[in-house]
Amino acid sequence: TSVDIPDSLISIGEMAFLSCSSLANTAIPSGVTSIGSRAFEGCSSLASVTIPSGVDSIGSSAFSGCTSLASLTIQSGVKSIEEQAFFQCSSLTSVDIPNSVTSIGTAAFSGCSGLTGVMIPDSVTNIGGSAFYNCSKLTSVDIPDSMTSIGGSVFGECRSLTSVGIPSSVTNIGDYAFYRCIRLADVYYGGSAEQWRQITIGTYNDPLNKAAKHFQSQIPESFMVMFDSQGGSPVGSQIVLSGKYAAEPNPAPTRTGYTFQGWYQEESYTNIWRFFEDTVNENTTLYAKWTPTVCTVIFRPNGTGVTGNPSSISVKYGEKITA
């Protein structure tokens, strides 16, 4: 279930851990500079990954099908995310792409059905077709000023997408770019109405064409909501627009011997977070509260000549039994 990769390693080759479905934990050493194509593809139990800053490119399909991957950290220094690198990583809830990345490949995050938010920096100049296709929980996205074109099917089937920021630098929007984005209500465009009319918009973009346009404006600020599971299973962070609601993680985290009691605003568990009442107005960390399971220990008399009725005591998980 775990692999210790030696610190001396500088390259993880193609298909190195392909379909290691029981692999749950591994740390990529800071000296690694290359992650080959399909390196961790199909590692369906892998829950957390940090890509070190020395990696130049995350190979094609490197983490494709890692369906348990909930926590992803890409350190500054990575320049390229290749095609299908995180294809169908369905447990991934947010991605903070560092400002060293210049290219996001075709279908890089396609099928990440748990993804609610993504931060794309101004360093990105190219986003491949279908890069975020069928990210069905993605609620908002802000296209960076460095982009001049939005490729075909990039946000197709993103059925929870409600708002998008598009800079005045964009001159072309490809076919199916916003196909079936049925909840898209607001487009925040950096240019004027006349500039918008000059954009070449491909076919099957009805949701984009029908959405309300806010000219010479920017999408509202976004904030990161992080979940500290306090010893429980990892929970991915979310990117939420200012004044909006964070989504309650589903499923809830688990922890052996403990029962989950909700998310709180402080480590002291003073104020519970109410997901349908509390809005996000700054970067926020929420803390999981746990109560230990109460176990019953039964003592049964045993041995020749020993008599008496069984007795029992209740003990919290992790506590020692005292005489």
Summary of the structure (lengths in Angstrom):
residues: 323
radius of gyration: 23.9
end to end distance: 37.7
largest distance: 98.3
contacts: 1058
relative contact order: 0.08
helix: 3%
strand: 29%
